[in-house]
């Protein structure tokens, strides 16, 4: 696999002593430094965390109330708990394949009770059979999973998506009417944990794009392939994606009674979407879906960027990785305002051959211009890892850290996880959930895990929470004067107290012009409220 170009690969190695001094210096800056102007309430809150860490239940009670900013790495389909999917399947009169413990399509007989064929039963049978119900929850999630019989956590995790949803576009359509319910479920859970922003990875129906890509076939001339797809009506799918999202969001607002007296707290959770592209399919199909993602995000402001999904270690994902990164980079030049976050480095030794660990994070940044990296677990196995870490810090490429997901899928945890190394080298990081429904967790769980595993302090948590909004793809400039430096506000707000209820006129004008800055201002207000409660 060809390596990335300059500046990441062709640098002289630093001496061990210099590396050690950089590591220690950065560690002191990011892990143990306490702001010199820490308020009394912030100091009291920091002490409260130290007391709470003695007991996991007390620690969770502390962290569930703490402001958490945003969850930037969450798949909508994987964030939904299995119980909700079973309920939807009953409503939709779907069948269950008892042998595979997966949903299946009913036979087209139109009866009052779905006809499911031999070996299958109506989903409603799960409501009458606790054993079947429990087996489905286990099959649709990591609940109670123990590796056995050659089935790893990796295999079980990714198989859940096939069991409850399949990978073919018709299944996306089949459950589309429940998308608003899924959004409401996750937003409600987020609001209960003092989260204010979610960036869902979501795959709209792309069956038409697959069809025309099959008609055209693959061409290495990216410009010509793009034009052929557009000439065959690929842009027609944009209206479909926007219409489906309109319906889903209308249902969410209805369920949460937004704008009405007694509206749900979930109404205050701001949501945007990353167009989710399935990379484990033929080249022409992946290119077509990627083009559709860029086109959709350039027209519908609710889609703020794109991301690639499916197992990174899959055969096609590995074979076509460089090619896929190159056509993302090509499309980025045509759609420069569309943001890019990519799953890269969701790999571990043994999952792929050693050479397969060489450079996915490198290539996502160099070829595809990724602004954020999802997972980034194999960074220390990549070529010239220290050069890569310094380059990520210089470019402010943030890593979306998914501790539980990396444990259950890759078996990487504790000291084997690069989370503390990223922090030592001042690479911005933020905790996220990945697939909270499949993993049976929430964002608070990830904060508890991080505090217990890596002895984090309150200032460390605030740094990561602020980073989550700093690196969100919300439009507008940051509230902060310098990237990832959360000590000085932008000029318009530099004279204001950032946690004030009402900003100055100049600051208010700045906030009105930036949705990102408004969310950051709101985060500071929430921090003040949380800290004064201690």
GIZI-V28527 format. One record per pair of residues at least 4 apart in sequence whose C-alpha atoms are under 8 Angstrom apart, sorted by the first residue. I is the first residue (numbers start at 1). J is the second residue. If there is no record, write none. Layout:
# GIZI-V28527
i->[I/I]
j->[J/J]
This chain:
# GIZI-V28527
i->[1/1/1/2/3/3/3/3/4/4/4/4/4/4/4/5/5/5/6/7/8/8/8/8/8/9/9/9/11/13/14/14/15/16/17/18/19/20/21/22/22/23/23/23/24/24/25/25/26/26/26/26/26/27/27/27/27/27/28/28/28/29/30/30/30/30/31/31/31/31/31/32/32/33/34/34/38/38/39/40/41/41/41/41/42/42/42/43/44/44/44/45/45/45/45/46/46/46/46/47/48/48/49/49/49/49/49/50/50/52/52/52/52/53/53/53/53/54/54/55/56/56/57/58/59/59/60/60/60/60/61/62/63/63/63/64/64/64/64/65/65/65/66/66/66/66/67/67/67/67/67/67/67/67/68/68/68/68/68/69/69/69/69/69/69/69/69/69/70/70/70/70/70/70/70/70/70/71/71/71/71/71/71/71/71/71/72/72/72/72/72/72/72/73/73/73/73/73/73/73/73/74/74/74/74/74/74/74/74/74/74/74/75/75/75/75/75/75/76/76/76/76/76/76/76/77/77/77/78/78/78/78/78/78/79/79/79/79/79/79/80/80/80/80/80/80/80/80/80/81/81/81/81/81/81/82/82/82/82/82/82/82/83/83/84/85/85/86/86/86/87/88/88/89/89/89/89/89/89/90/90/90/90/93/93/93/93/93/93/94/94/94/94/94/94/94/95/95/95/95/95/95/95/95/95/95/96/96/96/96/96/96/96/96/96/97/97/97/97/97/97/97/98/98/98/98/99/100/101/101/101/101/102/102/102/102/102/103/103/103/103/104/104/105/106/106/106/106/107/107/107/107/108/109/109/110/111/113/114/115/116/116/116/117/121/123/124/125/125/126/126/126/127/129/130/131/132/133/134/135/136/137/137/138/138/138/138/139/139/139/140/140/140/140/140/141/141/141/141/141/141/142/142/142/142/142/142/143/143/145/146/147/147/147/148/151/151/152/152/153/153/153/153/154/154/154/154/155/155/156/157/157/157/157/158/158/158/159/160/160/161/161/161/162/162/165/165/166/167/168/169/169/169/169/170/170/170/171/172/172/172/173/173/175/176/177/178/178/179/179/180/180/180/180/180/180/180/181/181/181/181/181/182/183/183/183/183/184/184/184/184/184/185/186/187/187/187/187/187/188/188/188/188/189/189/189/190/190/190/190/190/190/191/191/191/191/191/191/192/192/193/193/195/196/196/196/196/196/197/197/197/197/198/198/198/198/199/199/199/199/199/200/200/200/200/201/201/201/201/201/202/202/202/202/203/203/203/204/204/204/204/205/205/205/206/206/206/207/208/208/208/209/209/209/209/209/209/209/210/210/210/210/211/212/212/212/212/213/213/213/213/213/213/214/214/216/216/217/218/218/218/219/219/219/220/221/222/222/222/223/224/225/226/226/226/227/228/229/229/229/230/230/234/234/235/235/235/236/237/237/238/238/238/238/239/240/241/241/242/242/243/244/245/246/247/248/249/250/251/252/253/253/253/254/256/256/256/256/256/257/257/257/257/257/258/258/258/259/263/265/272/272/272/272/273/273/273/273/274/274/274/274/274/275/275/275/275/275/275/275/276/276/276/276/276/277/277/277/277/277/277/277/277/278/278/278/278/278/279/279/279/279/279/279/280/280/280/280/280/280/280/281/281/281/282/282/283/283/284/285/286/286/287/287/287/288/289/290/290/290/291/291/292/293/293/293/294/294/294/294/294/294/295/295/296/296/297/297/297/297/297/297/297/298/298/298/304/304/304/304/305/305/305/305/305/306/306/306/306/306/307/307/307/307/308/308/309/310/311/312/312/312/312/312/312/312/313/313/313/313/313/314/315/316/316/317/318/320/321/321/322/322/323/324/325/325/325/325/325/326/326/326/327/327/328/328/328/329/329/329/329/330/330/331/332/332/332/332/339/339/339/340/340/340/340/340/341/341/341/341/341/342/342/342/342/342/343/343/343/343/344/344/344/344/344/344/344/345/345/345/345/345/345/345/345/345/346/346/346/346/346/346/346/347/347/347/347/347/347/348/348/348/348/348/348/349/349/349/350/352/352/353/354/357/357/357/358/358/358/359/359/359/360/360/361/361/361/361/361/362/362/362/363/363/364/364/364/364/365/365/365/366/370/371/371/371/372/372/372/372/372/373/373/373/373/374/374/374/375/375/375/375/375/376/376/376/377/377/377/377/378/378/379/379/380/380/380/381/384/385/386/387/388/389/389/389/389/390/390/390/391/392/392/392/392/393/393/393/393/393/396/396/396/396/397/397/398/398/398/398/398/399/399/399/399/400/400/400/400/401/401/401/401/401/402/402/402/402/402/402/403/403/403/403/403/403/404/404/404/404/405/405/405/405/405/405/406/406/406/406/407/407/407/408/412/412/413/414/414/418/419/420/420/421/422/422/422/422/423/423/423/428/428/428/429/429/429/430/430/430/430/431/431/431/431/431/432/432/433/433/433/433/435/436/436/436/436/437/441/441/442/443/444/445/446/447/448/449/450/450/450/451/451/451/452/456/456/457/458/459/460/461/462/463/463/464/465/466/466/466/466/467/467/468/469/469/469/470/470/470/470/470/472/473/474/474/475/475/475/476/476/476/476/476/477/477/477/478/478/478/478/478/479/479/479/479/479/479/479/479/479/480/480/480/480/480/480/480/481/481/481/481/481/482/482/482/488/489/489/489/490/491/492/492/492/493/493/493/493/493/493/496/496/496/496/497/498/498/498/498/499/499/499/499/499/499/499/500/501/502/503/503/504/505/506/507/508/509/510/511/511/511/512/514/515/516/517/518/519/520/521/522/523/524/525/526/527/528/529/530]
j->[322/355/356/322/9/358/359/363/8/9/359/362/363/366/367/9/10/366/10/11/362/384/387/388/391/383/384/387/387/384/18/19/19/20/21/22/23/24/25/26/425/27/424/425/28/424/29/424/30/423/424/425/426/31/32/423/424/425/32/33/424/33/423/424/426/460/423/424/456/457/460/457/460/459/38/459/42/43/43/44/45/531/532/534/46/531/532/47/48/531/534/49/458/531/534/50/457/458/459/51/52/534/53/59/62/457/458/54/457/56/58/59/62/58/59/451/452/58/59/59/60/448/61/62/63/448/64/444/445/448/65/66/444/447/448/192/193/194/444/193/194/530/193/194/527/530/193/194/195/465/523/526/527/530/193/194/195/196/465/194/195/196/197/465/466/468/469/523/195/196/197/198/199/465/468/469/472/195/197/198/199/431/432/433/443/468/198/199/200/400/432/468/472/199/200/201/374/400/432/433/434/78/79/198/199/200/201/432/433/434/435/436/79/200/201/202/434/435/80/182/183/200/201/202/435/182/202/435/161/434/435/436/437/438/186/434/435/436/437/438/84/85/182/185/186/435/436/437/438/85/141/436/437/438/440/86/136/137/140/141/437/438/87/137/88/89/164/90/123/126/91/92/178/93/94/95/103/123/124/94/122/123/124/106/113/114/122/123/124/103/104/105/106/114/122/123/103/104/105/106/114/116/120/121/122/123/101/102/103/104/116/120/121/122/123/101/102/103/104/119/120/121/102/119/120/121/119/163/135/136/139/163/136/139/162/163/164/123/163/164/165/116/120/116/114/115/116/117/114/115/116/117/115/114/115/114/115/122/122/122/120/121/122/121/125/127/128/129/132/130/132/133/133/133/134/135/136/137/138/139/140/141/143/142/143/144/145/156/160/163/160/161/163/164/438/157/160/437/438/439/440/153/156/157/438/439/440/439/440/153/153/151/152/153/152/155/156/156/409/157/408/409/410/158/408/409/410/159/409/160/161/408/409/438/162/310/311/163/164/438/165/166/167/166/167/171/172/171/171/172/173/205/206/207/174/205/207/175/176/204/205/177/205/179/244/248/182/248/183/248/184/247/248/249/250/251/252/185/248/251/252/255/186/187/248/249/252/188/252/255/256/266/189/190/191/198/266/267/269/192/264/265/266/193/266/442/194/195/196/266/269/443/195/196/265/266/268/269/265/266/443/444/269/268/269/270/519/523/269/270/271/469/269/270/271/272/271/272/273/274/472/271/272/273/274/273/274/275/276/307/273/274/275/276/275/276/277/241/244/275/276/237/240/241/210/237/289/211/212/234/237/213/234/237/285/288/289/292/214/285/288/289/215/216/229/232/234/217/218/229/284/285/288/284/285/228/229/284/225/283/284/224/225/284/225/225/226/327/330/227/228/229/230/288/291/231/232/233/234/288/234/235/238/292/239/292/295/240/241/292/242/292/295/296/243/244/245/296/246/300/247/248/249/250/251/252/253/254/255/256/257/258/267/258/263/264/265/266/267/261/262/263/264/267/263/264/267/263/267/269/302/303/304/474/302/303/304/305/303/304/305/306/307/293/297/303/304/305/306/307/293/306/307/308/309/286/289/290/293/306/307/308/309/286/289/308/309/310/286/308/309/310/316/317/286/310/311/314/315/316/317/285/286/316/286/316/287/320/288/289/290/324/291/324/327/292/293/294/306/328/295/331/296/297/305/306/298/305/306/331/335/338/299/335/300/303/301/302/303/304/305/306/338/335/337/338/338/339/473/474/338/339/340/341/473/338/339/340/341/342/340/341/342/343/342/343/343/314/317/317/318/343/344/345/346/347/317/318/347/351/352/318/319/320/321/321/356/324/325/360/326/363/327/328/329/363/364/367/368/330/367/368/331/368/332/367/368/333/367/368/369/334/368/335/336/338/368/369/370/371/473/368/369/370/371/372/370/371/372/373/374/364/370/372/373/374/373/374/375/376/360/361/364/373/374/375/376/357/360/361/374/375/376/377/378/379/374/375/376/377/378/406/410/351/352/357/377/378/410/352/357/377/378/410/412/353/354/357/354/356/357/357/358/378/381/382/381/382/383/363/382/383/364/382/365/373/376/379/382/366/382/388/367/368/368/369/370/373/369/370/371/370/397/396/397/398/397/398/399/400/471/397/398/399/400/399/400/401/399/400/401/402/406/399/400/401/406/412/417/418/382/418/385/418/385/386/418/385/388/389/390/391/392/393/422/425/427/394/425/427/395/396/397/398/427/397/425/426/427/428/427/428/483/484/427/428/427/428/429/430/471/427/428/429/430/429/430/431/432/419/429/430/431/432/406/431/432/433/434/446/407/413/431/446/449/450/408/433/439/446/409/410/433/434/435/439/410/411/412/413/411/412/413/412/416/417/417/453/454/422/423/424/454/425/426/427/428/429/427/428/429/464/467/484/464/467/468/464/465/467/468/443/446/447/464/468/443/446/441/442/443/446/439/440/441/442/443/441/445/446/446/447/448/449/450/451/452/453/454/455/456/455/456/457/456/460/461/461/462/463/464/465/466/467/486/468/469/470/486/520/523/471/484/472/516/519/520/478/483/484/516/520/516/516/515/516/514/515/516/513/514/515/516/517/514/516/517/490/514/516/517/520/489/490/493/511/516/517/518/520/521/484/485/486/487/488/489/490/485/488/489/490/491/486/488/490/494/493/494/498/494/495/506/507/510/498/503/504/506/507/510/500/503/504/507/503/503/521/524/525/521/522/524/525/526/527/528/525/525/508/507/508/508/509/510/511/512/513/514/515/517/518/518/518/519/520/521/522/523/524/525/526/527/528/529/530/531/532/533/534]
